[in-house]
Amino acid sequence: MSTSTLRRTNIKTKGIILALAITTAVVLPQLFHALGMISGTGNMLGSTFLPMYIPVILAAFIGGPVVGLICGVVSPFISYAISGMPSVGIMPFMVVELATLGIVGGLLLKANMPIIVKLLITQIAGIAVRALVVFVVVYGFESQTVQMSSAFTTFTVALPGIVLQLVLIPLIMFRIKGLKNLHE
């Protein structure tokens, strides 16, 4: 197979990964929000379980930093256009965090370390960058609408989602690796 054919196949594969990840990142939160409406918890399930984060991280771990970045930036906007979620007030913070998850996860794609370590590094980077952005908004722009405590509150509310990522993503990656090895 020539290099140009291999490159076209690789771009096509990454395009498919990106399309699937964005679709999942838009649909999955809607399911959580629907369950929240049925259960009476409203949008809390989305804030707690972070359903959009899972496809973004998977896209990065499978497709690399560009795929992860695009998925992380585009998914919230498409979701907002369709459902009005995430809210305008949360959107910039979420986009920055998801973009960070996409870039860092993608950069770790070929790193020789266990998937759980890659995931922890990716999660810590996302949380740290979001907190940094909150800090800049609060102290740099002297925002009265955003509080520094919101970074901590967001983290504590999302702990179940972080744990869900730590359980699901390694399992999914293990399954994908097993399927890939089966076809080689």
SENUVO-226947 format. One record per residue: residue in one letter; x, y, z of N, C-alpha, C in turn. Coordinates in steps of 0.05 Angstrom, whole numbers, plus 32768, in hexadecimal, padded with zeros to 4 digits. Example, Ala and Ser with C-alpha at 12.3 -4.5 7.8 and 13.67 -1.06 7.14 Angstrom:
2
A81087F8E809C80F67FA6809C81087FBE809C
S81017FD3808E81117FEB808F81028001809D
END
This chain:
184
M80117FE98000800080008000801280198000
S800C802B7FEE801D80437FEC801780568004
T802A806880088028807B801E800F808D801B
S800A809680027FF280A87FFE7FD880988003
T7FD7807F7FFB7FBF806E80007FBC806A801E
L7FD28064802C7FD1806180487FC8807A8057
R7FD28091804E7FCB80AB80597FAD80B08055
R7FA380AB803D7F8680AF80377F75809D8049
T7F7E8084804C7F6F8071805D7F6F807B807A
N7F86808480837F89808E809E7F7780A780A2
I7F7680B9808F7F6580D180917F4780C88091
K7F4180B580807F2580AB807E7F1D809E8099
T7F2F808E80A47F2A808180BE7F27809680D4
K7F3880A980D47F3680BE80E97F1C80CE80E5
G7F1380D380CD7EFA80E080C87EE280D180D2
I7EE380B680CF7ECE80A580D97ECE80A680F8
I7EE680A381037EE880A581217EDD80BF812B
L7EE480D5811E7EDB80F081267EBD80F28124
A7EB180E9810E7E9480EA810A7E8680DA811F
L7E8F80C181247E8380B081397E8580BD8155
A7E9D80C8815B7EA180D481757E9080ED8179
I7E8E80FE81657E7E811681677E60810E816A
T7E5780FB815A7E3C80F2815D7E3680E78178
T7E4880D681827E4480CB819D7E4680E181B2
A7E5880F481AF7E5B810A81C27E42811C81C3
V7E33811C81AD7E1A812C81AD7E02811C81B7
V7E01810381AF7DEA80F281B67DEA80E981D3
L7E0280E081DD7E0480D681F87DFA80EA820D
P7E038103820C7DF9811682207DDA8119821F
Q7DCF811882077DB2811B82047DA481048213
L7DAF80EC82127DA480D682217DA580DB823F
F7DBC80E582487DBF80EB82647DAB8102826D
H7DA88116825C7D96812C82627D7981228262
A7D72811082507D578104824F7D5280F48268
L7D6580E482717D6380D5828A7D6080E882A1
G7D6E80FF82A07D6D811382B57D51811F82B7
M7D45812482A07D2A8130829F7D16811C82AA
I7D19810282A27D0780ED82AC7D0A80EA82CA
S7D2280EA82D47D2780E582F07D2380FE8302
G7D20811582F57D1D812E83047D36813B830D
T7D4D813183037D67813E830B7D70815382F7
G7D60815682E17D67816A82CD7D81816582BF
N7D92817A82BD7DAB817882AF7DC1816C82C0
M7DBB816682D97DCF815D82EC7DDE814382E3
L7DD0813182D57DDD811882CD7DF3811E82B9
G7DEF813182A77E04813882947E1C814482A2
S7E17815682B57E2D816282C57E3C814E82D6
T7E2D813A82DF7E39812682F17E49811082E2
F7E3E810782CC7E4A80F082BE7E5A80F782A5
L7E5A8111829D7E6B811B82877E6A8109826E
P7E52810382647E5180F1824D7E5F80FA8234
M7E62811482307E6F811E82187E8D81188219
Y7E98811682307EB5811382347EBF80F8822A
I7EAF80E3822E7EB880C882267EBE80C68208
P7EAC80CE81F67EB280CC81DA7ECA80DD81D2
V7ECD80F481DE7EE3810681D77EFE80F981DF
I7EFF80EE81F77F1880E081FF7F1D80C881ED
L7F0980B881E87F0C80A181D67F1680A981BB
A7F0A80BF81B07F1380C981957F3080D08196
A7F3980DC81AB7F5680E481AE7F6780CB81B0
F7F5F80B881C07F6F80A081C47F70808E81AB
I7F5C8091819A7F5C808081827F6680908169
G7F5E80A981677F6480B8814F7F7B80CC8151
G7F8480D2816A7F9A80E5816D7F9181018175
P7FA4811381787F9E812E81837F8C813F8171
V7F8F813E81577F7E814E81457F6181458147
V7F5D812B81467F42812081487F3681278163
G7F46812381787F3C812A81937F3681478196
L7F478159818C7F428176818D7F29817D817F
I7F26817481667F0E817B81567EF581718164
C7EF58159816D7EDE814D817B7ED8815D8194
G7EEC816581A47EE8817481BC7EDD818F81B8
V7EE5819C81A27EDB81B7819C7EC081B7818F
V7EBC81A5817C7EA481A6816B7E8B819A817A
S7E8F818581897E79817781967E67818981A7
P7E72819A81B97E6181AB81C97E5081BF81B8
F7E5C81C981A37E4D81DC81927E3681CE8183
I7E3B81B681797E2681A8816B7E1081A1817F
S7E18819881977E05819181AC7DF481AA81B3
Y7E0181C081B67DF381D981BC7DDF81E181A6
A7DE881DE818D7DD781E581767DBE81D38175
I7DC181BB817E7DAA81A8817D7D9981AA8196
S7DA581AD81AD7D9681AA81C67D9881C281D9
G7DA981D581D37DAD81EB81E67DBF81E481FE
M7DCB81CC81FC7DDD81C282127DF881BC8206
P7E0E81C382127E1081CF822C7E0881ED822B
S7E0281F882427DFA821482437E108227823A
V7E09823E82317E1C825282287E318259823D
G7E29825982567E3B8260826C7E50824B8271
I7E4A8232826B7E5C821C82707E6C82168257
M7E62821C82407E6D821582267E8B821B8223
P7E95823382287EB1823982247EC382278236
F7EBB8223824E7ECB821382607ECC81F58257
M7EB581EC824E7EB381D182457EC381CD822B
V7EC181DF82197ED081DD82007EEE81DC8205
V7EF881ED82177F1481EE821D7F1C81D3822A
E7F0C81C9823D7F1381B0824A7F1281998236
L7EFD819782267EFB818182127F11818381FD
A7F19819B81F57F2F819E81E27F49819481EF
T7F4D819B82087F64819182177F6581738218
L7F4E8167821F7F4C814A82217F53813E8206
G7F49814A81F07F4E814081D57F6B814281CE
I7F78815881D37F94815C81CC7FA6814A81DD
V7FA3814B81F77FB4813B82097FB0811D8204
G7F97811582037F9280F881FE7F9E80EF81E4
G7F9B810081CF7FA780FA81B57FC580F981B5
L7FD1810B81C37FEF810B81C57FF980F281D3
L7FE980E781E57FF180CF81F37FEA80B581E4
L7FDE80B881CC7FD680A181BC7FEB808B81BA
K8003809381B38018807F81AF802C807D81C6
A8025808A81DC8036808881F48036806C81FF
N804D80638207805080478211804A8047822F
M803080488236802780478252800B803B8252
P8003803182697FE88025826B7FD3803A8265
I7FBC8031825A7FA6804382537F9C8052826B
I7F9C804682827F928054829A7FA4806B82A1
V7FBE8069829D7FD0807F82A27FCC8096828E
K7FC8808E82747FC280A282607FA980B18267
L7F9580A2826F7F7B80AE82767F7D80C1828E
L7F8C80B982A27F8F80CA82BA7F9E80E482B2
I7FB380E282A27FC180FA82997FAF810C8289
T7F9F810082787F8C810F82677F77811D8279
Q7F6C810F828C7F58811A829E7F63813182AE
I7F7B812D82B97F88814182CA7F8D815A82B9
A7F97815782A17F9C816D828F7F82817D828A
G7F6C816F82847F53817C827E7F49818C8296
I7F4A818082AE7F41818D82C67F5381A582CC
A7F6D81A282C97F7F81B882CF7F7B81D082BC
V7F7881CA82A27F7481E0828F7F5981EE8294
R7F4481DE829A7F2A81EB82A07F2D81FD82B9
A7F3A81F382CE7F3E820482E67F4F821D82DF
L7F63821A82CE7F73823182C67F62824682B7
V7F51823C82A57F3F824F82977F2C825D82AA
V7F21824E82BD7F0F825B82D17F1F827082E0
F7F38826982E87F49827C82F67F4D829682E6
V7F53829382CC7F5882AA82BB7F3F82BA82B8
V7F2882AD82B57F0F82BC82B27F0882CB82CC
V7F0C82BE82E37F0582CB82FD7F1982E18303
Y7F3382DC83017F4682F0830A7F51830282F3
G7F5382F682DB7F5D830682C57F49831982B9
F7F30830F82B77F1A831F82AC7F07832A82C2
E7F0E832382DB7EFE832C82F27EE0832782EE
S7EDA830E82E57EBF830682E17EAF830582FB
Q7E97831082FA7E86830E83117E7282F6830F
T7E7182EB82F77E5E82D582F27E6A82BA82F7
V7E8482B882F57E92829E82FA7EA282A08314
Q7E9F828C83247EAD828B833E7EC48276833D
M7EDA827B834A7EF08269834A7EE7824E8356
S7ED5824E83697ECB823583757EBD82238360
S7EB5822F834A7EA7821F83357EB98209832A
A7ED3820D83297EE581F9831F7EE581E18332
F7EE681E6834C7EE581D083607EC981C28360
T7EB481D2835E7E9981C7835E7E9581B68346
T7E9E81BF832F7E9B81AF83167EA981958319
F7EC1819583247ED1817D83287EC28169833B
T7EB9817383527EAD816183657E928156835B
V7E838166834D7E69815C83427E6F8147832D
A7E85814A831E7E8C813883087E9B811F8310
L7EA1811B832A7EB0810483327EA480E98328
P7E8A80E583297E7F80CC831E7E8680C98300
G7E8580DF82F17E8C80DE82D57EA980D782D1
I7EBA80E282E17ED780DC82E07EDC80BE82E5
V7ECE80B482F97ED1809783007EC5808782E9
L7EAF808F82DD7EA3808182C67EB7808082AF
Q7EC5809682AA7EDA809682957EF08083829B
L7EF8808282B57F0E807082BD7F07805382BA
V7EED804D82BB7EE4803182B87EDF802B829A
L7ECF803C828D7EC6803682717EDC8038825C
I7EEB804E825D7EFF805382487F14803D8246
P7F208034825C7F33801D82597F268004824E
L7F0D7FFF82577EFF7FE7824D7EFA7FE9822E
I7EF1800082267EEC800482097F06800281F9
M7F1B800F82037F34800E81F57F3F7FF181F4
F7F3C7FE2820A7F447FC6820A7F357FB681F5
R7F1B7FBB81F37F0B7FAD81DF7F137FB581C2
I7F187FCE81BE7F207FD881A37F3B7FCB819C
K7F4E7FCB81AF7F687FBE81AA7F657FA181A4
G7F537F9381B27F4E7F7781AD7F427F728191
L7F307F8381897F257F80816E7F397F868159
K7F4A7F9A815E7F5F7FA1814B7F737F8A8148
N7F7B7F7E815E7F8D7F67815D7F817F4F814F
L7F677F4C81517F597F3681447F5A7F398126
H7F597F52811C7F597F5780FF7F757F5980F3
E7F8A7F5881037FA57F5A80F87FB17F3F80F2
END
